[in-house]
Amino acid sequence: MKSKDKKNNIFLLKKLKNLTKNKNYLKEGFLVLIYHFQSALGLLLELKIFSNLLGLDNFGKLNVFNSFSLLILTTFSNSIASAFGRFYIIAKKENKMSQIISSIIQITLVTIFLNCIYSLFGIYTFSLYESKYLLVLLVCIFTTFKTIQEIFRQVYIIDRKRVKIILVDFTYYFVIFVLTYFYYLTKTNIDIKNIIYIQFAGLITSLIFSFSTLKLSYISIINLLNNTFKEIHFKEIKNIIKLSIPISILGLSTWIQNSVSKLVLNQQLLYEEIGKLAILQQVYFGPSILLISMLISLFYPILNSNLDINTSGHLTSKDKKYIRKTLNLTIFLFLFSFALISISYSIFNKNILTFFELNANGENLLLINIILISAFFQSAIQLLSAFSFSILKVKFFSRKVAPFIIIFGLPLIYFLTSSYGIIGAVVAKLIIILIIFIINWFNLYKYI
């Protein structure tokens, strides 16, 4: 019995060893690593350059612009693109690509129109900004390009074209940094509108690259557009919208956690606080989540490949035992990894703050600690969610978690941020994440 238990205990480690022998797995894992590293590095450099060029005050205004744009994209475009991605797989298998492509073109046009209507609320958001009407127009154009880009991104992800995703993002960041350097050399005075134009240029260039990969002739494009408007594909559009609604609700709940406090601070004209909050969250929250996500992506395929679960989500006693073992090992590695992350941050805190021209005072160090605790529980939520998805127990995300954030989290963030500023914003986020972690914990453990 003892030898049998011993074999079971090292079963998962053997699986890890076997997976490394698979060259396709190693290649794809390496490309995913490059993609995440490129994204993290690009965002941090963008953060450093833009905050230095604009100063915290105008950098805060830029974050309000981006947050408002993201709200529009979250509500409509991103969820539509994700839903299209699911049906793209089915259409590809059933040779119904023409119908699904025509339907997504039709629904994209409607989505872009809704984005533009929604962007008019920017008149209120940017009410005290210079050129507020121009900013509203820029939001409309920005969300239009982003909508199209997200569709390409979903197709690349589904087709597992990791290199193309890397090249799309590389093109975006390359153009941004080249144009920013050009502004620097010419000693042009850079304001928020210039930075938005630079973002536009990067976005348009990445879209041109995406279109060039389609290798379509002008005749093919004309024929595709003619076929698109011959009939309205009600069935496909209905299916996409139906699936997009829960995705949109989940996306909105995520946006509330990450961005609504910036709009509240914007109402109070605390633009420097918005800029500081954006830097600290991006530097301390983002990379922590990214590293833990990579850990989860390592164990997730192992977990799925060894479960005998059917579509009803029924778990055998063998499945439950296996899931508990995998979860325990993953939790151990998760705690070990996050401990290393926290120690690294504590060592380099002053250097990081100096790099972004922030003071290592008591308030900033308090904010960093709260953000790191939030990142810990958010990482734990991702870990538990991955296991919940594996055993098909996911309905509670849209039925319980998202409504909780919208109904309880939104007023909590508004109240604490309005009353206590930036400290209230990070505390509100921590409270919400902590409650969601508890909900996730009990949801998973009642099944295993």
C-alpha positions in Angstrom: 0.0 0.0 0.0 2.8 2.4 0.9 4.5 1.9 -2.5 1.2 2.5 -4.2 0.7 5.8 -2.4 4.2 6.8 -3.2 3.5 6.2 -6.9 0.3 8.3 -6.7 2.1 11.1 -5.0 4.7 11.5 -7.8 2.1 10.9 -10.5 1.7 14.6 -11.3 5.4 15.3 -11.4 5.8 12.4 -13.9 3.0 14.0 -16.0 4.9 17.2 -16.1 8.1 15.4 -17.2 6.1 13.6 -20.0 4.7 16.9 -21.2 8.1 18.4 -21.7 8.9 15.6 -24.2 6.1 17.0 -26.4 7.8 19.4 -28.8 4.6 21.1 -29.8 3.7 21.7 -26.2 7.1 23.2 -25.6 7.0 25.4 -28.7 3.5 26.7 -27.9 4.5 27.2 -24.2 7.6 29.2 -25.3 5.5 31.4 -27.6 3.0 32.0 -24.8 5.8 33.0 -22.6 7.2 35.4 -25.2 3.7 36.9 -25.7 3.2 37.5 -22.0 6.7 38.9 -21.5 6.3 41.2 -24.5 2.9 42.5 -23.2 4.2 43.1 -19.7 7.4 44.8 -20.9 5.5 46.9 -23.5 2.9 48.0 -20.9 5.6 49.0 -18.4 7.6 50.9 -20.9 4.5 52.6 -22.2 3.6 53.5 -18.6 7.1 54.9 -17.9 7.3 57.0 -21.1 3.8 58.4 -21.1 3.8 59.2 -17.4 7.2 61.0 -17.8 6.2 62.9 -21.0 2.7 64.0 -19.7 3.3 64.3 -16.0 1.0 62.6 -13.4 -1.8 65.2 -14.0 -2.2 64.7 -17.8 -1.3 61.0 -17.5 -4.3 60.6 -15.2 -6.5 62.2 -17.9 -5.1 59.8 -20.5 -6.1 56.9 -18.1 -9.6 58.3 -17.9 -9.8 58.4 -21.7 -8.6 54.7 -21.9 -10.9 53.6 -19.1 -13.9 55.2 -20.7 -13.0 53.6 -24.1 -12.6 50.2 -22.3 -16.1 50.5 -20.8 -17.6 50.8 -24.3 -15.5 48.0 -25.6 -16.3 45.7 -22.6 -20.0 46.4 -22.9 -20.3 45.6 -26.6 -17.3 44.8 -28.8 -15.1 42.4 -26.7 -18.0 40.2 -25.8 -19.3 40.1 -29.4 -15.8 39.1 -30.6 -15.4 36.4 -27.9 -18.9 35.0 -28.8 -18.0 35.0 -32.5 -14.8 33.1 -31.6 -16.9 30.2 -30.2 -19.1 30.0 -33.3 -16.0 30.4 -35.6 -14.8 27.0 -34.4 -18.2 25.3 -35.2 -18.5 27.1 -38.6 -15.0 25.9 -39.5 -15.9 22.3 -38.8 -19.2 22.5 -40.6 -17.9 24.4 -43.6 -20.2 27.4 -42.9 -17.5 30.0 -42.9 -19.3 32.4 -45.4 -22.4 32.6 -43.2 -20.5 33.2 -39.9 -18.2 35.8 -41.5 -21.1 37.6 -43.1 -23.0 37.6 -39.8 -20.0 39.0 -37.9 -19.5 41.8 -40.4 -23.2 42.7 -40.0 -23.1 42.6 -36.2 -19.8 44.5 -36.1 -21.3 47.4 -38.1 -24.2 47.6 -35.6 -21.7 47.3 -32.7 -19.6 50.2 -34.0 -22.7 52.3 -34.3 -23.6 51.5 -30.7 -20.0 52.3 -29.6 -20.3 55.7 -31.3 -23.6 56.5 -29.6 -22.3 55.3 -26.2 -19.2 57.6 -26.7 -21.4 60.7 -26.5 -21.5 60.1 -22.7 -17.9 61.3 -22.9 -19.2 64.8 -23.1 -20.0 64.4 -19.4 -16.8 62.4 -18.6 -14.6 65.0 -20.2 -16.7 68.0 -19.3 -13.7 69.9 -17.7 -11.1 68.8 -20.3 -9.8 71.0 -23.2 -11.3 69.9 -26.5 -13.9 67.6 -24.9 -15.8 67.2 -28.2 -12.6 66.2 -30.0 -12.0 63.6 -27.2 -15.5 62.2 -27.7 -14.8 61.8 -31.4 -11.5 60.1 -30.7 -13.2 57.6 -28.3 -15.6 56.8 -31.2 -12.8 56.2 -33.7 -10.6 54.4 -31.1 -13.3 51.9 -30.1 -14.1 51.3 -33.8 -10.5 50.2 -34.6 -10.3 48.2 -31.3 -13.5 46.3 -32.2 -12.0 45.1 -35.5 -8.7 44.3 -33.9 -10.4 42.2 -31.2 -12.1 40.0 -33.8 -8.7 39.3 -35.5 -7.2 38.5 -32.1 -10.0 36.0 -31.2 -9.5 34.2 -34.6 -5.7 34.0 -34.0 -6.2 32.6 -30.5 -8.7 30.0 -31.7 -6.4 29.0 -34.6 -3.5 28.9 -32.2 -1.5 31.4 -34.3 0.6 32.5 -31.5 3.3 34.1 -33.7 0.7 36.3 -35.4 -0.6 37.5 -32.0 3.0 38.3 -31.0 3.6 40.2 -34.2 0.4 42.2 -34.0 1.3 43.5 -30.5 5.0 44.0 -31.5 3.8 46.2 -34.4 1.7 48.2 -32.1 4.4 48.8 -29.5 7.1 49.4 -32.1 5.1 52.2 -33.8 4.3 53.8 -30.5 7.9 53.9 -29.3 9.2 55.1 -32.7 6.7 57.9 -32.9 7.3 58.9 -29.2 11.0 59.0 -29.9 10.4 61.1 -32.9 8.4 63.6 -30.8 11.3 63.6 -28.3 13.9 64.3 -31.0 11.9 67.2 -32.5 11.3 68.5 -28.9 7.6 68.9 -29.7 5.4 69.7 -26.7 3.4 66.5 -26.1 -0.1 66.6 -24.6 -2.8 64.1 -24.1 -4.1 64.4 -27.7 -0.7 63.7 -29.1 -0.4 60.5 -27.1 -3.9 59.4 -28.3 -2.8 60.0 -31.9 0.3 57.9 -31.2 -1.9 55.1 -29.9 -4.1 55.4 -33.0 -1.1 55.1 -35.3 0.0 51.9 -33.5 -3.5 50.5 -33.6 -4.0 51.2 -37.3 -0.6 49.8 -38.2 -1.3 46.5 -36.3 -4.7 46.3 -38.2 -3.0 46.8 -41.5 -0.7 43.9 -40.6 -3.7 41.8 -39.6 -5.4 42.5 -42.9 -2.3 41.7 -44.9 -2.1 38.2 -43.4 -5.5 37.4 -44.9 -4.0 37.4 -48.4 -7.3 38.4 -50.0 -7.5 40.0 -53.5 -9.6 43.1 -54.1 -12.0 40.9 -56.0 -12.4 38.5 -53.1 -13.0 41.5 -50.7 -15.7 42.9 -53.1 -17.4 39.5 -53.4 -17.3 39.0 -49.7 -19.0 42.4 -49.1 -21.6 41.7 -51.8 -22.5 38.4 -50.2 -22.6 40.0 -46.7 -25.4 42.4 -47.6 -27.5 40.1 -49.7 -29.2 38.7 -46.7 -29.2 39.2 -42.9 -28.1 36.0 -41.0 -30.6 36.3 -38.2 -29.9 32.9 -36.7 -26.1 33.4 -36.5 -26.5 36.9 -35.2 -29.0 35.8 -32.5 -26.6 33.0 -31.4 -23.7 35.4 -31.1 -25.7 38.0 -29.2 -27.1 35.3 -26.9 -23.6 34.0 -26.0 -22.1 37.5 -25.7 -24.5 38.6 -22.9 -23.0 36.6 -20.1 -19.5 37.4 -21.4 -20.4 41.1 -21.4 -21.7 40.9 -17.8 -18.5 39.2 -16.7 -16.4 41.8 -18.6 -18.4 44.6 -17.0 -17.8 43.3 -13.5 -14.0 43.2 -14.2 -14.1 46.7 -15.6 -15.9 47.9 -12.4 -13.1 46.5 -10.2 -10.3 48.0 -12.3 -11.6 51.3 -13.7 -14.7 52.7 -12.0 -12.6 54.3 -9.2 -10.7 56.3 -11.9 -13.9 57.8 -13.1 -14.9 58.7 -9.5 -11.5 60.4 -8.9 -12.0 62.1 -12.3 -15.2 63.7 -11.0 -13.2 65.0 -8.0 -10.6 66.4 -10.4 -7.9 64.2 -8.7 -6.0 63.6 -11.9 -2.6 63.1 -10.3 -4.2 60.4 -8.0 -5.5 58.7 -11.1 -2.1 58.7 -12.7 -0.4 57.3 -9.5 -3.1 54.6 -9.1 -2.7 53.5 -12.7 1.1 53.2 -12.3 1.0 51.3 -9.0 -1.8 48.9 -10.2 0.0 48.2 -13.4 3.4 47.7 -11.8 2.4 45.7 -8.7 -1.0 44.1 -9.6 -0.5 43.2 -13.3 2.8 41.3 -13.2 1.8 39.3 -10.1 -1.4 38.1 -11.8 0.6 37.4 -15.0 3.2 35.1 -13.3 0.5 33.1 -11.5 -1.5 32.8 -14.8 1.5 31.2 -16.3 1.6 28.7 -13.4 -2.0 27.9 -14.0 -1.6 27.5 -17.7 1.1 24.8 -16.9 -1.3 22.7 -14.8 -4.5 23.3 -16.7 -3.9 21.0 -19.7 -2.6 18.3 -17.3 -5.8 18.5 -15.3 -8.1 18.4 -18.3 -6.2 15.6 -20.1 -6.7 13.2 -17.1 -10.3 13.8 -16.2 -13.0 11.4 -17.3 -15.7 14.0 -16.8 -18.7 14.1 -19.2 -20.6 17.1 -20.5 -23.0 16.9 -17.5 -20.1 17.7 -15.2 -20.5 14.5 -13.1 -17.4 13.7 -11.1 -16.4 10.2 -10.0 -14.6 9.5 -6.7 -11.5 8.9 -8.8 -11.9 12.4 -10.4 -12.4 14.1 -7.1 -9.3 12.5 -5.6 -7.3 13.4 -8.6 -8.5 17.0 -8.6 -7.8 17.4 -4.9 -4.2 16.2 -5.4 -3.6 18.5 -8.4 -5.1 21.4 -6.5 -3.0 20.8 -3.4 0.2 20.7 -5.5 -0.8 23.8 -7.4 -1.6 25.7 -4.2 1.8 24.8 -2.8 3.6 26.1 -6.0 1.3 29.1 -6.0 2.2 30.1 -2.4 5.9 29.5 -3.1 5.8 31.6 -6.3 3.9 34.5 -4.7 6.2 34.5 -1.7 9.1 35.0 -4.2 7.2 37.8 -5.9 6.5 39.6 -2.7 10.1 39.3 -1.5 11.4 40.6 -4.8 9.0 43.6 -4.6 10.0 44.4 -1.0 13.7 44.4 -2.1 13.3 46.7 -5.1 10.4 48.9 -3.9 12.4 52.1 -3.6 14.1 51.5 -7.0 10.7 50.9 -8.7 9.1 54.0 -7.2 12.2 56.1 -8.1 12.0 54.8 -11.7 8.5 56.1 -12.0 9.4 59.3 -10.2 7.2 58.5 -7.2 8.2 59.0 -3.5 8.8 56.1 -1.2 6.6 57.7 1.5 4.2 56.0 3.9 1.1 56.4 1.7 2.6 54.9 -1.4 4.1 52.0 0.6 0.6 51.4 2.2 -1.0 51.4 -1.3 1.6 48.9 -2.6 0.9 46.5 0.3 -2.9 46.7 -0.2 -2.4 46.2 -4.0 -0.1 43.2 -3.4 -2.7 41.6 -1.0 -5.4 42.2 -3.6 -3.1 40.6 -6.3 -2.6 37.5 -4.0 -6.3 36.9 -3.6 -7.0 37.7 -7.3 -4.4 35.1 -8.3 -6.0 32.6 -6.0 -9.4 33.3 -7.6 -7.8 32.6 -11.1 -6.4 29.3 -9.7 -9.7 28.2 -8.3 -11.6 29.4 -11.4 -9.4 27.2 -13.6 -10.4 24.2 -11.6 -14.0 25.2 -11.7 -13.9 25.5 -15.4 -12.3 22.1 -15.7 -15.3 20.4 -13.9 -17.8 22.6 -15.8 -19.0 24.4 -12.6 -19.0 27.9 -14.1 -22.6 29.1 -14.1 -22.1 30.8 -10.8 -19.6 33.3 -12.4 -22.4 35.0 -14.3 -25.2 34.2 -11.9 -23.5 35.1 -8.6 -20.1 36.7 -8.9 -20.8 39.3 -11.6 -24.2 40.4 -10.1 -22.4 40.7 -6.7 -19.8 43.0 -8.2 -22.3 45.1 -10.1 -24.9 45.4 -7.3 -22.6 45.5 -4.2 -19.1 46.4 -5.6 -20.1 49.4 -7.7 -21.6 51.4 -4.8 -18.8 50.2 -2.4 -16.1 51.6 -4.8 -18.1 54.8 -5.3 -18.6 55.4 -1.6 -15.0 54.5 -0.4 -13.3 56.4 -3.3 -15.5 59.5 -2.9 -14.8 59.5 0.9 -11.2 58.4 1.1 -9.7 59.0 -2.4 -7.0 56.7 -3.7 -6.8 54.7 -0.4 -10.5 54.1 -0.5 -10.2 52.9 -4.1 -7.7 50.2 -3.4 -9.4 49.1 -0.1 -12.7 48.7 -2.0 -11.1 46.6 -4.6 -9.5 44.4 -1.9 -12.8 43.8 -0.1 -14.5 42.8 -3.4 -11.7 40.5 -4.4 -11.7 38.9 -0.9 -15.4 38.2 -1.0 -15.2 36.7 -4.5 -12.3 34.5 -3.4 -14.5 33.1 -0.6 -17.4 32.5 -3.0 -15.0 30.7 -5.4 -13.5 28.6 -2.6 -16.9 27.3 -1.4 -18.2 26.8 -4.9 -15.3 24.5 -5.9 -15.0 22.6 -2.6 -18.7 21.6 -2.5 -18.0 19.6 -5.7 -14.7 18.0 -4.8 
